[in-house]
Amino acid sequence: MSETPASVSRKPRAERLLESGLFHARWLMAPFYVGLVVALAALMVVFAKKLLVALPTIGSLSAEEAILLVLSLIDLSLAGNLLLIVIFSGYENFVSKIDTANHEDRPSWMGTVDFSGLKMKLIASIVAISAISLLRAFMQLSEGHGIEERSLYWLVVIHITFVISGVLLALMDWLAAKVDRH
């Protein structure tokens, strides 16, 4: 049952002030999202540096080295996408709606990703990043570069852990949706 303006005014002043303070405290999250924008810029610098260092050697790269370069760039791109999803979705879910006045470039998912969707996008991105790291390790191994067996073992264990976590999170969301309908 929703409260009418008359029932809200019957609350004690201290309670109204506390609730107002708690509601406005969400703005304490805004600096976190600004910090993530700085992290995104730092990631872009790392991406550009990696690309600029590789450009002069493009003609002499073997197929495996080219694939490793591409995997590294994809890895950085996925991390950037992950940051962008967290920035937009987190800000819109926890701080305030972003008013883009229906800008033509507004991503279609913006404003529609709830906490559950954000969680699934995050775990999917983490699994993809982990898979790329694992693939990069296997590619280096196939090139004859020495990779410690222990390091490879932990990459596989961590990747499997992320995959299982993703499946369990999806299962929990599916079960929660089933329960909500009844």
N, C-alpha and C positions, 0 to 999 in steps of 0.2 A: 504494500500500500504506500503510495507516494505521499510525501508531506506537503501540505499546502503552506503558503506563505504565513498564514495565521498560526499554524502549529509550529513553524520554525521559530517565530518570534516568542513563543512560550518557553523556549529553551533558556536555561540560565545563561547569563552574559558570559561567564567563564567558559562554559561549554562551547558557545558560539565562537569565542575568541580562539579557543584551542583548536577547534575544527577548521577555522579559517587559517590559522597558522600552519596546521598540518597540510591543508590543501595547497597553500602557497609554497610550502617547503619543496614541492616538486621541482621548483626552479633551481634548487641546489644541484640538480642533475645536469643542467645546461652546460656548465663548464666541462663536464666529462665529455659531452658530445663535441664541444669545441676542441678539446684535446685529441679526440679521435680524428677530427679533420686535420689537425697537425700531423698525426700519425699517418694519415692517408697521403699527405704531401711528402712526408719522409719516405714512404713506400714508393711513391712516384720517382723520387730522386734516385733511390736504389735501382728501380727498374730502368730509368734512363741511363744511369752509369753502367749497368750491366750490358745494355744494348749498345752504348757508345764504345765500350771496350771491345765488344764482339764484332762490331761492324768492319773494322780493318782486316779481320781474319776470316770473314765469311767465305771468301773464295778458297781458302785452304782447309776449311773444316771437313772432317769426314762426316758421313751420314749420321753416325752415332753421336759425334760431337754436336752436330746441328740439332739433332733431336734433344740432346741434353740441354742445349741453350734454349730451345723452344719450351721444353718442360719447365725450366727455371722461370722463364718469362710468364708462362701460364700460371705457375705457382704464385708469382707475385700479383698477377692480375686477379686470381681468385681471392687472394688475401685482401686486395683492394675492394673487390665486390663485397666481401664479407664485412669489411669496415663500413662501406656505404649502406648496406642493409641495416647494420646495427645503428648507425647514425640516424638514418631516416626513421626507421621503425621505432627505435628506442625513444627518440625525441617525440614522435607523434603519439606513441602509446603512453608515455610517462610524463611528458612536460606540456606540450601544446601542439595543436594542429599546425602544419606548415601551410600557409596560405600562398599558393602559387597562382591563384586566379585562373585555374584551368589552363595553365601554360601548355602549349603543344608538346613540349618535351618532358612533361611530368610522367615519370614511370607509372605504368598501369597498376602496379602492385602497391604503390605508395598510398598510404591511408587505409589499405585493406589488410595489411599483415598484422594480426593480433599477436599476443604473446606466444601462443601455441605455434602459429605459423613462423614467427621469428625463430623460435627454438628449433623447428624443423629445418629452416633455411640455414641456420648456424651449423647444425650437426651435419647437414649435407655438404656444406662448404668445407668443414673440417675433414670429413671423410675424403672429399676430392683432393684436398691439399695433402693429406696423409698418403693417398694412393699415388699421387704424383711424386712425392718424396721416395716412396718405396720403388716406384718404376725407375726413377733416376738412379737409385742405388743398384737395381738390377742391371740397368744399362751400363753403369760404370763397371760392374762385375763382368759383364759380357765383353767389355773393352779390354779386360785384363788388368784393370786397376784393382789393387788390393783393398778389399773391404773386410774389416774384422767380422768374423762369423757372429760374434756377440752383438755387434752393432746392427747387423742385418736381422738377427733374431729379434732384437728389441723394436726395430722398425715394423716387423711383421706383427709382433704382439701388440704394439700400440695401434697399428691400423685395425687389427681385428677387434680390439677394445672399442675403438671409435665406431666401427660398423655395428657391433653388438649394441652399443649404447644408442645408436641411431634407430636400430630396429626396436629396441625396448621403448624408447621415447615415442616412436610412431605407434606402437602397440598400446601404450598408456593413453595417448591422445584418442586412438580409435575406441578403446574401452570407455573412456570418459564421455565420448560423443554418444556411444550406445546407452550409457546410463542416463545421460541428460534427456534422452528422448522418452524414457519411460516415466 
